[in-house]
Amino acid sequence: MSGKEILIDTNIILYLLEGSDTLEKALQGKDVYISFITELELIGYSGNSKKREEQIAGLLSDCSIISMNTLIKEKFVEIKKQHGLKLADAIIAATAMAFDMRIITGDKQFRKVDKLKLITYEHGIQLTDRNEEK
């Protein structure tokens, strides 16, 4: 990994769809990845309009999607046992750890996982990189 790679959580895609300039700027020049579980959460939501489905498809086409693999499964078990995250969140966190990527999320639950290279986003406010605070 070159350091330009970043994994984005499902809620970050939703904020991007709402037009977050802060996130757009933060992701410029980055290789953006998502977990397969994020893809499923987005395309499987029954409340999406046809327009929203098209917007999601467009955004997903700009991302690389990471499939489940053995290393992610191992990290998932570790995270689930130690931190009790929900299934989807644990898979997303495990993906970031397996590929040693920074992750951007608006979900405070990820703060429990101290091994994550975590960037939190407070919608409409700011990005905070936990690794820069150390």
TAJO-V478475 format. One line per field, one symbol per residue. ss: DSSP state (a for helix, b for strand, c for the rest). phi: phi as a letter, one per 40 degrees, with the letter a starting at -180 (. if undefined). burial: I if it has 24 or more other C-alpha atoms within 12 Angstrom, else O. A space follows every 10 residues. Layout:
ss = ???
phi = ???
burial = ???
//
This chain:
ss = ccccbbbbca aaaaaaaccc aaaaaaaccc bbbbbaaaaa aaacccccca aaaaaaaaaa accbbbccca aaaaaaaaaa aaacccaaaa aaaaaaaacc cbbbbccaaa aaccccbbbb bbcccbbbba aaac
phi = .cgccacbcd ccccccccgc cdcdccccgb ccbbcdccdc cccccccccd ccdcccdccc ccbcbcccac ccdccdddcc ccbgccdccc ccccccccbf bcbbabcccc ccccccccbc bbdgbabbcd cccc
burial = OOOOIIIIII IIIIIIIOOO OOIOOIIOOI OIIIIIIIIO IIIOOOOOOO OOOOOIOOII OOIOIIOOOO OIOOIIOOII OOOOIOOIII IIIIIIIIII IIIIIIIOOI IOIOIIIIII IOIOOOIIOO OOOO
//
